[in-house]
Amino acid sequence: MNHMNRLALIAAAVVLMGAGCISMPPSSSEVDSITDFDSCAAAGNPIMESYPRQCAAGGKTYVEQL
């Protein structure tokens, strides 16, 4: 693999890894409809790998009820 191909491969990997980190903030109406862990998760917000799991939306954290 020559130097240019290696640089192109590294650049593509960086772009693909970064694409998963970019998200749009939820609209205020989306945040208003979130009242618990289930509605937070259903809205596609990030789920924290904790026990119990937690979901963050609009500056609030919702804990899964077990």
GROMACS elastic network, one bead per residue, 0.5 to 0.9 nm:
[ bonds ]
;  ai    aj funct       b0    kb
    1     4     6  0.83137   500
    1     5     6  0.62978   500
    1     6     6  0.65119   500
    2     5     6  0.55336   500
    2     6     6  0.63347   500
    2     7     6  0.88668   500
    3     6     6  0.51575   500
    3     7     6  0.62764   500
    3     8     6  0.87162   500
    4     7     6  0.51083   500
    4     8     6  0.61603   500
    4     9     6  0.85965   500
    5     8     6  0.50611   500
    5     9     6  0.61297   500
    5    10     6  0.86374   500
    6     9     6  0.51201   500
    6    10     6  0.62606   500
    6    11     6  0.86438   500
    7    10     6  0.51186   500
    7    11     6  0.60973   500
    7    12     6  0.85796   500
    8    11     6  0.50912   500
    8    12     6  0.61259   500
    8    13     6  0.86240   500
    9    12     6  0.51666   500
    9    13     6  0.62410   500
    9    14     6  0.87333   500
   10    13     6  0.51298   500
   10    14     6  0.62689   500
   10    15     6  0.87201   500
   11    14     6  0.51769   500
   11    15     6  0.62705   500
   11    16     6  0.86866   500
   12    15     6  0.51562   500
   12    16     6  0.61467   500
   12    17     6  0.85675   500
   13    16     6  0.51697   500
   13    17     6  0.60609   500
   13    18     6  0.84961   500
   14    17     6  0.51922   500
   14    18     6  0.60648   500
   14    19     6  0.85759   500
   15    18     6  0.51656   500
   15    19     6  0.61207   500
   16    19     6  0.51954   500
   16    20     6  0.70764   500
   17    20     6  0.58858   500
   17    21     6  0.73264   500
   18    21     6  0.52588   500
   18    22     6  0.68881   500
   19    22     6  0.56585   500
   19    23     6  0.86534   500
   20    23     6  0.77961   500
   23    26     6  0.89601   500
   24    27     6  0.88343   500
   25    57     6  0.86746   500
   25    58     6  0.79414   500
   26    29     6  0.80979   500
   26    30     6  0.59744   500
   26    31     6  0.63730   500
   26    43     6  0.89749   500
   26    45     6  0.86602   500
   26    57     6  0.76382   500
   26    58     6  0.71196   500
   27    30     6  0.52197   500
   27    31     6  0.63790   500
   27    32     6  0.87007   500
   27    58     6  0.87900   500
   28    31     6  0.50447   500
   28    32     6  0.60548   500
   28    33     6  0.87146   500
   28    58     6  0.80782   500
   29    32     6  0.50253   500
   29    33     6  0.63926   500
   29    34     6  0.89854   500
   30    33     6  0.53561   500
   30    34     6  0.67800   500
   30    43     6  0.76588   500
   31    34     6  0.53074   500
   31    35     6  0.84231   500
   31    40     6  0.84045   500
   31    43     6  0.89041   500
   31    57     6  0.66461   500
   31    58     6  0.58371   500
   32    35     6  0.75150   500
   32    58     6  0.87617   500
   33    39     6  0.76127   500
   33    40     6  0.86474   500
   34    37     6  0.80314   500
   34    38     6  0.84196   500
   34    39     6  0.52493   500
   34    40     6  0.54131   500
   34    43     6  0.78252   500
   34    57     6  0.78627   500
   35    38     6  0.82731   500
   35    39     6  0.63714   500
   35    40     6  0.72470   500
   35    62     6  0.81115   500
   36    39     6  0.55513   500
   36    40     6  0.61577   500
   36    41     6  0.86963   500
   36    55     6  0.87543   500
   36    61     6  0.88866   500
   36    62     6  0.57243   500
   36    63     6  0.75155   500
   36    64     6  0.78960   500
   37    40     6  0.50381   500
   37    41     6  0.60893   500
   37    42     6  0.85000   500
   37    53     6  0.85737   500
   37    54     6  0.69644   500
   37    55     6  0.60181   500
   37    56     6  0.86131   500
   37    61     6  0.82304   500
   37    63     6  0.56374   500
   37    64     6  0.52264   500
   37    65     6  0.76919   500
   38    41     6  0.51887   500
   38    42     6  0.60313   500
   38    43     6  0.85890   500
   38    55     6  0.86006   500
   38    62     6  0.86247   500
   38    64     6  0.73678   500
   39    43     6  0.61440   500
   39    44     6  0.88908   500
   40    43     6  0.52727   500
   40    44     6  0.69133   500
   40    45     6  0.59744   500
   40    46     6  0.84630   500
   40    47     6  0.87187   500
   40    55     6  0.61394   500
   40    56     6  0.71901   500
   40    57     6  0.66573   500
   40    61     6  0.89489   500
   40    62     6  0.73389   500
   41    44     6  0.53122   500
   41    45     6  0.55012   500
   41    46     6  0.71901   500
   41    47     6  0.68058   500
   41    54     6  0.89679   500
   41    55     6  0.63728   500
   41    56     6  0.86188   500
   42    45     6  0.74939   500
   44    47     6  0.86160   500
   45    55     6  0.65546   500
   45    56     6  0.63810   500
   45    57     6  0.62725   500
   46    54     6  0.84626   500
   46    55     6  0.58188   500
   46    56     6  0.61598   500
   46    57     6  0.79403   500
   47    50     6  0.86599   500
   47    53     6  0.66993   500
   47    54     6  0.56843   500
   47    56     6  0.69808   500
   48    51     6  0.87855   500
   48    53     6  0.57814   500
   48    54     6  0.51114   500
   48    55     6  0.60621   500
   48    56     6  0.79521   500
   49    52     6  0.82205   500
   49    53     6  0.58217   500
   49    54     6  0.73473   500
   50    54     6  0.66744   500
   51    54     6  0.78717   500
   51    64     6  0.85933   500
   52    63     6  0.66568   500
   52    64     6  0.58091   500
   52    65     6  0.74748   500
   52    66     6  0.73152   500
   53    62     6  0.86337   500
   53    63     6  0.61404   500
   53    64     6  0.54906   500
   53    65     6  0.86938   500
   54    61     6  0.65019   500
   54    62     6  0.55370   500
   54    64     6  0.59659   500
   55    60     6  0.83511   500
   55    61     6  0.55996   500
   55    62     6  0.51614   500
   55    63     6  0.65336   500
   55    64     6  0.78961   500
   56    59     6  0.67874   500
   56    60     6  0.56816   500
   56    62     6  0.63053   500
   56    63     6  0.89603   500
   57    60     6  0.54260   500
   57    61     6  0.64784   500
   57    62     6  0.80744   500
   58    61     6  0.83606   500
